[in-house]
Amino acid sequence: MSNVRSRDANTPLIPSIAMFEWWQEQWVQNANPIARMQLAWLESLTQAMQFEAEFLAAMAENSLRLADCFQGEEAPTTPAEMHHCYQALVKHATDAHMKRMEKATTLSHDFRKRIWEEIC
């Protein structure tokens, strides 16, 4: 009798995830240098888009706070309170923008580092 088992209906035809990850890693390591540089560029682009999304989320939060300055349970009633509310909004927006700029400056350095790693 043969020890070879016939393929039953429960055996998947799709290769396992581990095999796919291994293949992808091998492809990236041995791929054309231009493809690897493009991958580095796409990773940097993804980071930049993430930074922009974080900034937009901060600005959306600022808009909600601005709406609370005009209406809501704790809306300012005096000009001094309104001024304080606006100053808090400006500080929040400024902090978000500075964080965005700081990340943008490190992004170009990280991109150059990735390119050098691919070249060498």
Beta strands, then each sheet from edge to edge (+ up, - down):
end
